[in-house]
Amino acid sequence: MSRPYTGNTDGPSKTGRRAGTESLMALVRFVSKGQMKNYGTLAYRPMRGKPGVLSVHATGRALDFGYSNRSEAERWIDVFVKNADLLCVEYLADYYPSPGGRGWRCDREAWKSYKPGEISGAPGGKWLHLEIAPEIADDPKRIAEAFRTIFGS
C-alpha cells in the first residue's frame, strides 16, 4: 500500500541527530559486517545541484551508505524495498545503474530510471541514499524490532 512521500516538508531537525536514523545506520553496518559504510546522515545543507533547496539530510531522516561490493549493495536494496512499510522507507536512490541511476519512492511503490545528469553522482556512484519517515526517525526501538522481524533474533 503506497504511503505519502515527506521529502523535506518537515524542515530541518531541531534536535540534531535522530535516534531512529542513527540506529538504522548502526544496524545496517553491523548486519553487513561493515561492508556498508556510513557516508553520512544529518547534514544541514542544500540538495546537491539544487542551491536553496533543503536536503532531506537536514531533516535528520536521510542516510547515505557507501559500498565497494555491488552484490552487498543489491542485497540491501532488496531488504529496503521488500521491507519498505516495516522500515518506513520513503525513498531509495541507487546511483550505480546506467544511464543515470534510479530511485524508488513509497508513493509510487516503483523504481524510476533517471536520465544522465538528473541526479548528481550517477551513473557509477557506489552509494545508496535512503530516506525514512518522520515517525520512525525518532524510534530506535521500532528500528530494532523491524530488524528482528527481517533478520531474526
DSSP file with accessible surface (Angstrom, degrees, kcal/mol):
  #  RESIDUE AA STRUCTURE BP1 BP2  ACC     N-H-->O    O-->H-N    N-H-->O    O-->H-N    TCO  KAPPA ALPHA  PHI   PSI    X-CA   Y-CA   Z-CA
    1    1 A M              0   0  177      0, 0.0   108,-0.1     0, 0.0     2,-0.0   0.000 360.0 360.0 360.0 127.4    0.0    0.0    0.0
    2    2 A S        -     0   0   65    105,-0.1   105,-0.2   106,-0.1   104,-0.1  -0.318 360.0-159.8 -70.3 151.9    1.5    3.3   -1.0
    3    3 A R        -     0   0   44    103,-1.0   106,-0.1    87,-0.1     2,-0.0  -0.889  29.2 -90.2-124.2 158.5    2.3    5.9    1.6
    4    4 A P        -     0   0  107      0, 0.0     2,-0.5     0, 0.0   102,-0.1  -0.375  36.4-123.4 -70.6 149.8    2.9    9.7    1.2
    5    5 A Y        -     0   0   58      1,-0.1    85,-0.0   100,-0.1    86,-0.0  -0.826  19.5-167.8 -94.4 125.4    6.4   11.0    0.5
    6    6 A T    >   +     0   0   28     -2,-0.5     3,-1.8     1,-0.2    -1,-0.1   0.856  16.7 171.4 -81.3 -38.6    7.5   13.6    3.0
    7    7 A G  T 3  S-     0   0    8      1,-0.2     3,-0.3     2,-0.1    -1,-0.2  -0.400  71.1 -35.2  60.3-132.4   10.6   14.9    1.3
    8    8 A N  T >  S+     0   0   47      1,-0.2     3,-2.0     2,-0.1    -1,-0.2   0.217 103.7 113.7-106.8  15.5   11.9   18.0    3.2
    9    9 A T  T <   +     0   0  116     -3,-1.8    -1,-0.2     1,-0.3    -2,-0.1   0.684  69.0  62.6 -66.5 -17.7    8.5   19.3    4.2
   10   10 A D  T 3  S-     0   0   51     -3,-0.3    -1,-0.3     1,-0.2    -2,-0.1   0.534 102.5-140.9 -84.3  -3.7    9.2   18.7    7.9
   11   11 A G    <   -     0   0   17     -3,-2.0    -1,-0.2    43,-0.1     3,-0.1  -0.002  41.2 -21.8  75.8 179.9   12.1   21.1    7.8
   12   12 A P  S    S-     0   0   62      0, 0.0    47,-0.3     0, 0.0     2,-0.2  -0.266  77.0 -96.2 -63.3 146.9   15.5   21.0    9.4
   13   13 A S        -     0   0   12     45,-2.9     3,-0.2     1,-0.2    47,-0.1  -0.439  29.6-163.9 -62.9 129.9   15.9   18.8   12.5
   14   14 A K  S    S+     0   0  186     -2,-0.2    -1,-0.2     1,-0.2     3,-0.1   0.565  87.8  46.3 -90.5 -11.4   15.5   20.9   15.6
   15   15 A T  S    S-     0   0  111      1,-0.4     2,-0.2     0, 0.0    -1,-0.2   0.299 102.9-128.7-113.1   5.6   17.1   18.2   17.8
   16   16 A G  S    S+     0   0   19     -3,-0.2    -1,-0.4    42,-0.1    -2,-0.1  -0.564  75.4  22.1  81.3-145.2   20.1   17.3   15.8
   17   17 A R  S    S-     0   0  147     -2,-0.2     2,-0.5    -3,-0.1    44,-0.1  -0.264  79.3-131.5 -58.6 144.4   20.8   13.6   15.0
   18   18 A R     >  -     0   0   26     42,-0.4     4,-2.5     1,-0.1     5,-0.3  -0.843   6.3-136.4-106.9 133.0   17.6   11.5   15.3
   19   19 A A  H  > S+     0   0   53     -2,-0.5     4,-2.2     1,-0.2   119,-0.2   0.839 101.3  49.0 -60.2 -39.7   17.9    8.3   17.3
   20   20 A G  H  > S+     0   0    0    117,-1.8     4,-2.5     2,-0.2    -1,-0.2   0.919 112.0  49.1 -67.5 -41.2   16.0    6.0   14.8
   21   21 A T  H  > S+     0   0    0    116,-1.6     4,-2.3     2,-0.2    -2,-0.2   0.940 113.5  45.9 -61.8 -47.4   18.0    7.2   11.9
   22   22 A E  H  X S+     0   0   51     -4,-2.5     4,-2.4   115,-0.3    -1,-0.2   0.879 111.6  52.6 -66.9 -35.6   21.3    6.6   13.7
   23   23 A S  H  X S+     0   0   27     -4,-2.2     4,-2.7    -5,-0.3    -1,-0.2   0.914 107.8  51.4 -64.3 -42.9   20.1    3.2   14.9
   24   24 A L  H  X S+     0   0    1     -4,-2.5     4,-2.5     2,-0.2     5,-0.3   0.937 110.1  49.3 -60.4 -44.6   19.3    2.2   11.3
   25   25 A M  H  X S+     0   0    4     -4,-2.3     4,-2.4     1,-0.2    -2,-0.2   0.947 112.7  47.7 -59.1 -47.8   22.8    3.2   10.2
   26   26 A A  H  X S+     0   0   58     -4,-2.4     4,-2.4     1,-0.2    -2,-0.2   0.910 112.6  48.2 -62.6 -42.0   24.4    1.3   13.0
   27   27 A L  H  X S+     0   0   43     -4,-2.7     4,-3.1     2,-0.2     5,-0.3   0.900 110.6  50.2 -69.3 -39.5   22.3   -1.9   12.4
   28   28 A V  H  X S+     0   0    0     -4,-2.5     4,-2.4    -5,-0.2     8,-0.3   0.942 113.0  47.4 -62.4 -44.0   22.9   -1.9    8.6
   29   29 A R  H  <>S+     0   0   89     -4,-2.4     5,-3.0    -5,-0.3     6,-0.3   0.914 114.7  46.9 -63.6 -40.2   26.7   -1.5    9.3
   30   30 A F  H ><5S+     0   0  162     -4,-2.4     3,-1.5     3,-0.2    -2,-0.2   0.956 114.5  44.4 -65.7 -51.6   26.5   -4.3   11.9
   31   31 A V  H 3<5S+     0   0   31     -4,-3.1    -2,-0.2     1,-0.3    -1,-0.2   0.872 114.1  50.4 -65.0 -33.9   24.5   -6.8    9.8
   32   32 A S  T ><5S-     0   0    2     -4,-2.4     3,-1.6    -5,-0.3    -1,-0.3   0.441 111.1-123.5 -82.2   1.9   26.6   -6.1    6.7
   33   33 A K  T < 5S-     0   0  181     -3,-1.5    -3,-0.2     1,-0.3    -2,-0.1   0.877  71.9 -52.7  55.4  39.3   29.8   -6.7    8.8
   34   34 A G  T 3 <S+     0   0   19     -5,-3.0    -1,-0.3    -6,-0.2    -4,-0.1   0.452 111.5 118.2  81.2   0.3   31.0   -3.2    7.9
   35   35 A Q    <   +     0   0   74     -3,-1.6     2,-0.7    -6,-0.3    33,-0.4   0.815  68.5  63.8 -68.9 -29.1   30.6   -3.7    4.1
   36   36 A M  S    S-     0   0    0     -8,-0.3     2,-0.2    -7,-0.2    31,-0.2  -0.880  85.9-151.7 -95.2 118.3   28.1   -0.9    4.0
   37   37 A K  E     -A   66   0A  94     29,-3.2    29,-1.9    -2,-0.7     2,-1.0  -0.613  18.1-112.1 -93.0 151.9   29.9    2.3    5.1
   38   38 A N  E     +A   65   0A  76     -2,-0.2    27,-0.2    27,-0.2     3,-0.1  -0.714  37.6 169.0 -83.1 104.6   28.5    5.4    6.8
   39   39 A Y  E     -     0   0A 135     25,-2.7    26,-0.2    -2,-1.0    -1,-0.2   0.343  61.7 -65.3 -97.4   4.0   28.7    8.1    4.2
   40   40 A G  E     -A   64   0A  25     24,-0.6    24,-2.7    -3,-0.0    -1,-0.3  -0.272  39.0-165.5 130.5 150.8   26.6   10.4    6.4
   41   41 A T  S    S+     0   0    4      1,-0.4    19,-0.2    22,-0.2     2,-0.1   0.287  74.0  37.9-125.1 -99.6   23.2   11.1    8.0
   42   42 A L        +     0   0   28     18,-0.2    -1,-0.4    17,-0.1     2,-0.3  -0.364  62.5 153.3 -66.2 128.0   22.5   14.6    9.4
   43   43 A A        -     0   0   33     14,-0.9     2,-1.4    -2,-0.1    17,-0.1  -0.854  38.9-141.2-155.2 118.3   23.9   17.5    7.3
   44   44 A Y        +     0   0  132     -2,-0.3    12,-0.1    14,-0.1    -2,-0.0  -0.686  61.8 109.9 -82.9  94.5   22.4   21.0    7.2
   45   45 A R        -     0   0   62     -2,-1.4    10,-2.4    10,-0.2    13,-0.3  -0.974  68.9 -91.8-156.9 166.1   22.9   21.7    3.5
   46   46 A P  E     -F   54   0B  64      0, 0.0     8,-0.3     0, 0.0     3,-0.1  -0.372  56.5 -83.8 -78.5 164.6   21.0   22.2    0.2
   47   47 A M  E >   -F   50   0B  55      6,-3.2     3,-2.1     3,-0.5     6,-0.2  -0.373  58.2 -90.7 -61.2 147.4   20.4   19.3   -2.1
   48   48 A R  T 3  S+     0   0  150      1,-0.3    72,-0.3    72,-0.1    -1,-0.1  -0.421 112.9   7.2 -62.3 129.8   23.3   18.6   -4.4
   49   49 A G  T 3  S+     0   0   79     -2,-0.1    -1,-0.3    -3,-0.1    -2,-0.1   0.518 114.0  89.1  76.8   5.2   22.9   20.6   -7.6
   50   50 A K  E X   -F   47   0B 113     -3,-2.1     3,-2.1     3,-0.2    -3,-0.5  -0.604  65.2-159.1-134.4  74.2   19.9   22.5   -6.2
   51   51 A P  E 3  S+     0   0B 118      0, 0.0     3,-0.1     0, 0.0    -3,-0.0  -0.233  79.2  19.0 -54.3 136.7   21.0   25.6   -4.4
   52   52 A G  E 3  S+     0   0B  82      1,-0.2     2,-0.6    -5,-0.0    -7,-0.0   0.346  96.7 111.0  85.5  -7.0   18.4   26.9   -1.9
   53   53 A V  E <  S-     0   0B  59     -3,-2.1    -6,-3.2    -6,-0.2    -1,-0.2  -0.904  72.5-121.2-104.5 119.4   16.5   23.6   -1.8
   54   54 A L  E     -F   46   0B  48     -2,-0.6     2,-0.2    -8,-0.3   -46,-0.1  -0.330  22.1-128.8 -62.1 129.1   16.9   21.9    1.6
   55   55 A S    >   -     0   0    5    -10,-2.4     3,-1.4     1,-0.1     4,-0.4  -0.493  15.1-125.0 -71.6 146.9   18.4   18.4    1.5
   56   56 A V  G >>>S+     0   0    3      1,-0.3     3,-1.4     2,-0.2     5,-1.1   0.787 109.7  73.5 -63.9 -22.0   16.4   15.7    3.3
   57   57 A H  G >45S+     0   0    3      1,-0.3     3,-1.3     2,-0.2   -14,-0.9   0.865  88.1  60.9 -57.8 -32.4   19.7   15.1    5.2
   58   58 A A  G <45S+     0   0    0     -3,-1.4   -45,-2.9   -13,-0.3    -1,-0.3   0.758  96.9  58.7 -68.0 -22.2   18.9   18.4    7.1
   59   59 A T  G <45S-     0   0    0     -3,-1.4    -1,-0.3    -4,-0.4    -2,-0.2   0.617 111.3-121.1 -78.9 -15.1   15.7   16.8    8.4
   60   60 A G  T <<5S+     0   0    1     -3,-1.3   -42,-0.4    -4,-0.5   -39,-0.2   0.603  90.1  99.9  84.0  12.8   17.8   14.0   10.1
   61   61 A R      < +     0   0    0     -5,-1.1    71,-2.2   -20,-0.1     2,-0.4   0.269  58.6  87.8-114.6  10.2   15.9   11.3    8.1
   62   62 A A  E     - B   0 131A   0     -6,-0.4     2,-0.4    69,-0.2    69,-0.2  -0.886  50.2-171.7-115.0 145.2   18.4   10.6    5.3
   63   63 A L  E     - B   0 130A   0     67,-2.8    67,-3.1    -2,-0.4     2,-0.5  -0.997   9.9-155.1-133.9 136.5   21.2    8.1    5.3
   64   64 A D  E     -AB  40 129A  10    -24,-2.7   -25,-2.7    -2,-0.4   -24,-0.6  -0.967  10.4-166.4-113.0 126.4   24.0    7.5    2.8
   65   65 A F  E     -AB  38 128A   0     63,-2.7    63,-2.5    -2,-0.5     2,-0.2  -0.959   4.4-158.6-113.4 120.1   25.6    4.1    2.6
   66   66 A G  E     +AB  37 127A   0    -29,-1.9   -29,-3.2    -2,-0.5     2,-0.3  -0.612  15.8 175.5 -91.6 156.9   28.8    3.6    0.7
   67   67 A Y        -     0   0    9     59,-1.9   -31,-0.1    -2,-0.2     3,-0.1  -0.991  34.9-164.9-154.4 159.4   30.0    0.3   -0.6
   68   68 A S  S    S+     0   0   99    -33,-0.4     2,-0.7    -2,-0.3    -1,-0.1   0.529  82.8  71.2-116.2 -18.7   32.7   -1.4   -2.7
   69   69 A N     >  -     0   0   60    -34,-0.3     4,-1.9     1,-0.2     3,-0.4  -0.874  63.2-165.4-104.6 106.7   30.8   -4.7   -3.2
   70   70 A R  H  > S+     0   0   43     -2,-0.7     4,-2.7     1,-0.2     5,-0.2   0.864  87.8  57.7 -62.4 -35.6   27.9   -4.3   -5.6
   71   71 A S  H  > S+     0   0   78      1,-0.2     4,-1.9     2,-0.2    -1,-0.2   0.889 106.3  49.7 -64.8 -34.6   26.3   -7.6   -4.6
   72   72 A E  H  > S+     0   0   20     -3,-0.4     4,-2.0     2,-0.2    -1,-0.2   0.917 110.4  50.4 -67.7 -40.6   26.2   -6.5   -1.0
   73   73 A A  H  X S+     0   0    0     -4,-1.9     4,-2.6     1,-0.2    -2,-0.2   0.927 109.4  51.0 -61.9 -42.5   24.5   -3.2   -2.1
   74   74 A E  H  X S+     0   0   92     -4,-2.7     4,-2.3     1,-0.2    -1,-0.2   0.873 106.0  56.0 -64.5 -35.2   22.0   -5.1   -4.1
   75   75 A R  H  X S+     0   0   95     -4,-1.9     4,-2.1    -5,-0.2    -1,-0.2   0.938 110.9  43.9 -59.5 -45.8   21.2   -7.3   -1.1
   76   76 A W  H  X S+     0   0    0     -4,-2.0     4,-3.0     2,-0.2     5,-0.2   0.869 108.4  57.2 -71.1 -34.3   20.4   -4.1    0.9
   77   77 A I  H  X S+     0   0    3     -4,-2.6     4,-2.5     1,-0.2     5,-0.3   0.951 109.5  46.6 -58.1 -46.5   18.4   -2.6   -1.9
   78   78 A D  H  X S+     0   0   84     -4,-2.3     4,-2.8     1,-0.2     5,-0.3   0.912 112.1  50.4 -61.8 -43.8   16.2   -5.7   -1.8
   79   79 A V  H  X S+     0   0   17     -4,-2.1     4,-1.6     1,-0.2    -2,-0.2   0.947 112.7  46.3 -60.1 -48.0   15.9   -5.5    2.0
   80   80 A F  H  < S+     0   0    0     -4,-3.0     9,-0.2     2,-0.2    -2,-0.2   0.911 118.1  40.8 -64.2 -42.6   14.9   -1.8    1.9
   81   81 A V  H >< S+     0   0   39     -4,-2.5     3,-1.4    -5,-0.2     4,-0.2   0.939 115.8  48.1 -74.7 -45.0   12.4   -2.2   -0.9
   82   82 A K  H 3< S+     0   0  164     -4,-2.8    -1,-0.2    -5,-0.3    -2,-0.2   0.780 122.7  36.0 -65.7 -25.0   10.8   -5.5    0.3
   83   83 A N  T 3X S+     0   0   41     -4,-1.6     4,-2.8    -5,-0.3    -1,-0.3  -0.015  78.7 125.9-116.3  29.2   10.5   -4.2    3.8
   84   84 A A  H <>>S+     0   0    5     -3,-1.4     5,-2.2     1,-0.2     4,-0.6   0.872  76.1  45.4 -59.5 -40.9    9.7   -0.6    2.9
   85   85 A D  H  45S+     0   0   80     -4,-0.2     3,-0.5     3,-0.2    -1,-0.2   0.930 114.2  48.4 -70.2 -41.7    6.5   -0.5    5.0
   86   86 A L  H  45S+     0   0   66      1,-0.2    -2,-0.2    -4,-0.1    -1,-0.2   0.905 121.4  35.5 -64.2 -41.0    8.1   -2.1    8.0
   87   87 A L  H  <5S-     0   0    1     -4,-2.8    -1,-0.2    -7,-0.2    46,-0.2   0.431 107.2-124.9 -92.4  -0.8   11.1    0.3    7.9
   88   88 A C  T  <5 -     0   0    3     -4,-0.6    45,-2.2    -3,-0.5     2,-0.3   0.879  41.0-177.9  56.1  41.5    9.0    3.2    6.7
   89   89 A V  E   < +C  132   0A   0     -5,-2.2    43,-0.2    -9,-0.2    -1,-0.2  -0.559  15.3 174.1 -70.5 130.0   11.3    3.7    3.7
   90   90 A E  E     +     0   0A   6     41,-3.1    16,-2.4     1,-0.4    17,-0.3   0.734  64.3   7.2-104.7 -34.6   10.1    6.7    1.7
   91   91 A Y  E     -CD 131 105A  22     40,-1.5    40,-2.8    14,-0.2     2,-0.4  -0.993  52.6-172.9-152.6 142.9   12.9    7.0   -0.9
   92   92 A L  E     -CD 130 104A   0     12,-2.3    12,-2.8    -2,-0.3     2,-0.5  -0.979   9.5-163.6-137.8 121.0   15.9    5.0   -2.0
   93   93 A A  E     -CD 129 103A   0     36,-2.9    36,-2.0    -2,-0.4     2,-0.6  -0.920   2.7-166.5-106.8 132.8   18.4    6.3   -4.6
   94   94 A D  E     -CD 128 102A   0      8,-2.8     8,-2.1    -2,-0.5    34,-0.2  -0.964   2.9-174.3-117.5 109.2   20.8    3.9   -6.3
   95   95 A Y        +     0   0   29     32,-1.3    30,-1.7    -2,-0.6    29,-0.2   0.505  66.3  75.6 -84.9  -4.3   23.5    5.9   -8.1
   96   96 A Y        +     0   0   99     28,-0.3    28,-1.7    27,-0.2    -1,-0.2   0.923  68.9  87.7 -79.2 -48.3   25.2    3.0   -9.8
   97   97 A P  S  > S-     0   0   31      0, 0.0     4,-2.5     0, 0.0    28,-0.1  -0.180  76.6 -89.2 -64.1 148.0   23.0    1.9  -12.8
   98   98 A S  T  4 S+     0   0  100      1,-0.2    -2,-0.1     2,-0.2    17,-0.0  -0.571  96.9  29.7 -83.8 151.7   23.3    3.4  -16.3
   99   99 A P  T  4 S-     0   0   74      0, 0.0    -1,-0.2     0, 0.0    16,-0.1  -0.974 135.6 -30.2 -88.7 -19.7   22.2    5.6  -17.8
  100  100 A G  T  4 S-     0   0    0     14,-0.6    19,-0.3     1,-0.5    -2,-0.2   0.141  88.5 -95.2-148.5  25.6   21.6    7.9  -14.9
  101  101 A G     <  -     0   0    2     -4,-2.5    13,-2.7    13,-0.1    -1,-0.5  -0.254  41.2-111.3  83.0-178.0   20.8    6.0  -11.7
  102  102 A R  E     -DE  94 113A  60     -8,-2.1    -8,-2.8    11,-0.3     2,-0.4  -0.981  15.9-150.7-152.9 160.4   17.4    5.1  -10.3
  103  103 A G  E     -DE  93 112A   0      9,-2.4     9,-2.3    -2,-0.3     2,-0.4  -1.000   2.7-155.6-140.7 138.3   15.1    5.9   -7.5
  104  104 A W  E     -DE  92 111A  15    -12,-2.8   -12,-2.3    -2,-0.4     2,-0.4  -0.922  17.4-169.9-108.6 135.5   12.3    4.0   -5.6
  105  105 A R  E >>> -DE  91 110A  68      5,-1.3     4,-1.7    -2,-0.4     3,-1.1  -0.979  28.2-134.1-131.1 147.4    9.6    6.0   -3.8
  106  106 A C  T 345S+     0   0    1    -16,-2.4  -103,-1.0    -2,-0.4   -15,-0.1   0.781 103.2  59.4 -67.0 -29.1    6.9    5.0   -1.4
  107  107 A D  T 345S+     0   0   61    -17,-0.3    -1,-0.2  -105,-0.2  -105,-0.1   0.640 120.2  26.6 -80.7 -10.8    4.1    7.0   -3.2
  108  108 A R  T <45S-     0   0   89     -3,-1.1    -2,-0.2     2,-0.2    -1,-0.2   0.473  90.3-145.1-119.3 -13.2    4.6    5.1   -6.4
  109  109 A E  T  <5 +     0   0   90     -4,-1.7     2,-0.3     1,-0.2    -3,-0.2   0.855  68.1  91.1  47.3  43.7    6.0    1.8   -5.0
  110  110 A A  E   <S-E  105   0A  43     -5,-0.8    -5,-1.3    -7,-0.1     2,-0.3  -0.982  79.0-100.8-157.8 162.3    8.2    1.5   -8.1
  111  111 A W  E     -E  104   0A  79     -2,-0.3     2,-0.4    -7,-0.2    -7,-0.2  -0.635  25.0-157.8 -86.2 147.9   11.6    2.4   -9.5
  112  112 A K  E     -E  103   0A  87     -9,-2.3    -9,-2.4    -2,-0.3     2,-0.4  -0.998  13.1-139.2-123.2 127.0   12.1    5.3  -11.8
  113  113 A S  E     -E  102   0A  92     -2,-0.4     2,-0.3   -11,-0.2   -11,-0.3  -0.743  22.3-140.3 -84.0 134.7   15.2    5.3  -14.0
  114  114 A Y        -     0   0   20    -13,-2.7   -14,-0.6    -2,-0.4   -13,-0.1  -0.648   9.9-118.3 -96.2 153.1   16.8    8.7  -14.3
  115  115 A K    >   -     0   0  152     -2,-0.3     3,-2.4     1,-0.1     4,-0.4  -0.507  52.0 -76.6 -79.0 154.6   18.3   10.4  -17.3
  116  116 A P  T 3  S+     0   0   93      0, 0.0   -16,-0.2     0, 0.0    -1,-0.1  -0.259 121.3  16.9 -53.8 133.4   22.1   11.2  -17.2
  117  117 A G  T 3  S+     0   0   70      5,-0.5     3,-0.1     2,-0.4   -17,-0.1   0.295  92.6 108.8  86.8  -8.6   22.6   14.3  -15.1
  118  118 A E  S <  S+     0   0   84     -3,-2.4     2,-0.4     1,-0.2   -17,-0.1   0.874  87.1  28.3 -70.8 -37.2   19.2   14.1  -13.4
  119  119 A I  S >  S-     0   0   26     -4,-0.4     3,-1.4   -19,-0.3    -2,-0.4  -0.995  94.8-113.4-124.3 134.7   20.8   13.0  -10.1
  120  120 A S  T 3  S+     0   0   71     -2,-0.4   -72,-0.1   -72,-0.3    -2,-0.0  -0.409  97.9  26.3 -66.8 131.0   24.3   14.0   -9.1
  121  121 A G  T 3> S+     0   0   38      1,-0.3     4,-0.5    -2,-0.1    -1,-0.2   0.343  93.1 155.0 101.7  -6.0   26.8   11.1   -8.9
  122  122 A A  T <4  +     0   0   16     -3,-1.4    -5,-0.5   -22,-0.2    -1,-0.3  -0.820  37.8  35.9-110.2 151.9   25.1    8.8  -11.4
  123  123 A P  T  4 S+     0   0   59      0, 0.0   -27,-0.2     0, 0.0   -25,-0.1   0.649 127.4  14.7 -81.9 170.1   25.8    6.6  -13.1
  124  124 A G  T  4 S+     0   0   41    -28,-1.7   -28,-0.3     1,-0.3     2,-0.2   0.328  80.5 146.1  92.2  -4.9   28.6    4.6  -11.4
  125  125 A G     <  -     0   0    8    -30,-1.7     2,-0.8    -4,-0.5    -1,-0.3  -0.449  41.8-147.2 -67.5 133.3   28.2    6.1   -7.9
  126  126 A K        +     0   0  105     -2,-0.2   -59,-1.9   -31,-0.1     2,-0.3  -0.450  64.9  80.0-103.3  58.8   28.9    3.5   -5.3
  127  127 A W  E     -B   66   0A  49     -2,-0.8   -32,-1.3   -61,-0.2     2,-0.4  -0.982  62.8-138.0-154.1 159.5   26.5    4.6   -2.6
  128  128 A L  E     -BC  65  94A   0    -63,-2.5   -63,-2.7    -2,-0.3     2,-0.5  -0.950  10.6-150.7-117.3 141.6   22.8    4.4   -1.7
  129  129 A H  E     -BC  64  93A  14    -36,-2.0   -36,-2.9    -2,-0.4     2,-0.4  -0.966  18.3-173.6-113.0 124.4   20.7    7.3   -0.4
  130  130 A L  E     -BC  63  92A   0    -67,-3.1   -67,-2.8    -2,-0.5     2,-0.4  -0.956   9.2-167.0-122.7 136.7   17.9    6.2    1.9
  131  131 A E  E     -BC  62  91A   9    -40,-2.8   -41,-3.1    -2,-0.4   -40,-1.5  -0.987   8.2-165.6-122.4 135.5   15.1    8.4    3.4
  132  132 A I  E     - C   0  89A   0    -71,-2.2   -43,-0.2    -2,-0.4   -44,-0.1  -0.795  29.1 -92.2-117.4 161.8   12.8    7.2    6.2
  133  133 A A    >>  -     0   0    0    -45,-2.2     4,-1.5    -2,-0.3     3,-1.2  -0.307  34.3-114.7 -71.6 152.6    9.5    8.6    7.5
  134  134 A P  H 3> S+     0   0   30      0, 0.0     4,-0.7     0, 0.0     3,-0.2   0.869 110.6  61.5 -55.1 -38.6    9.5   11.1   10.4
  135  135 A E  H 34 S+     0   0  104      1,-0.2     3,-0.0     2,-0.2   -47,-0.0   0.754 111.5  36.9 -67.7 -21.2    7.7    8.6   12.8
  136  136 A I  H X4 S+     0   0    0     -3,-1.2     3,-1.8   -48,-0.1    -1,-0.2   0.678  98.7  77.4-100.9 -17.8   10.5    6.1   12.7
  137  137 A A  H 3< S+     0   0    0     -4,-1.5  -117,-1.8     1,-0.3  -116,-1.6   0.749 103.5  39.4 -62.9 -22.7   13.4    8.5   12.5
  138  138 A D  T 3< S+     0   0   86     -4,-0.7    -1,-0.3  -119,-0.2  -119,-0.1   0.213 101.9  80.9-107.6  13.7   12.9    9.1   16.3
  139  139 A D    <>  +     0   0   59     -3,-1.8     4,-1.8     1,-0.2     3,-0.3  -0.675  40.8 166.4-127.6  78.5   12.2    5.5   17.2
  140  140 A P  H  > S+     0   0   50      0, 0.0     4,-2.6     0, 0.0     5,-0.2   0.835  81.0  59.7 -62.1 -29.4   15.2    3.3   17.6
  141  141 A K  H  > S+     0   0  144      2,-0.2     4,-2.5     1,-0.2     5,-0.2   0.923 105.2  48.0 -63.8 -43.0   13.1    0.6   19.3
  142  142 A R  H  > S+     0   0   84     -3,-0.3     4,-2.3     2,-0.2    -1,-0.2   0.886 110.6  51.8 -65.7 -37.2   10.9    0.3   16.3
  143  143 A I  H  X S+     0   0    0     -4,-1.8     4,-2.4     2,-0.2    -2,-0.2   0.946 110.7  48.2 -62.4 -46.8   14.0    0.1   14.0
  144  144 A A  H  X S+     0   0   26     -4,-2.6     4,-2.2     1,-0.2    -2,-0.2   0.914 111.3  50.1 -61.8 -42.0   15.4   -2.7   16.2
  145  145 A E  H  X S+     0   0   84     -4,-2.5     4,-2.2     2,-0.2    -1,-0.2   0.904 109.0  52.3 -63.7 -40.5   12.1   -4.6   16.1
  146  146 A A  H  X S+     0   0    2     -4,-2.3     4,-2.6     1,-0.2    -2,-0.2   0.926 109.2  49.5 -61.4 -42.7   11.9   -4.3   12.3
  147  147 A F  H  X S+     0   0   10     -4,-2.4     4,-3.1     1,-0.2     5,-0.4   0.885 108.8  52.3 -65.8 -37.0   15.4   -5.8   12.1
  148  148 A R  H  X S+     0   0  128     -4,-2.2     4,-1.9     1,-0.2    -1,-0.2   0.909 111.3  47.7 -64.0 -39.6   14.5   -8.7   14.3
  149  149 A T  H  < S+     0   0  104     -4,-2.2    -2,-0.2     2,-0.2    -1,-0.2   0.922 118.6  40.2 -64.6 -44.2   11.5   -9.3   12.1
  150  150 A I  H  < S+     0   0   40     -4,-2.6    -2,-0.2    -5,-0.2    -3,-0.2   0.926 133.2  19.3 -71.6 -47.7   13.6   -9.1    8.9
  151  151 A F  H  < S-     0   0   75     -4,-3.1    -3,-0.2     1,-0.3    -2,-0.2   0.460 104.0-118.6-108.5  -3.5   16.7  -11.0   10.1
  152  152 A G     <        0   0   40     -4,-1.9    -1,-0.3    -5,-0.4    -2,-0.1  -0.258 360.0 360.0  84.7 179.3   15.5  -13.0   13.1
  153  153 A S              0   0  159     -4,-0.1    -1,-0.2    -2,-0.1    -4,-0.1   0.844 360.0 360.0 -58.8 360.0   16.9  -12.6   16.6
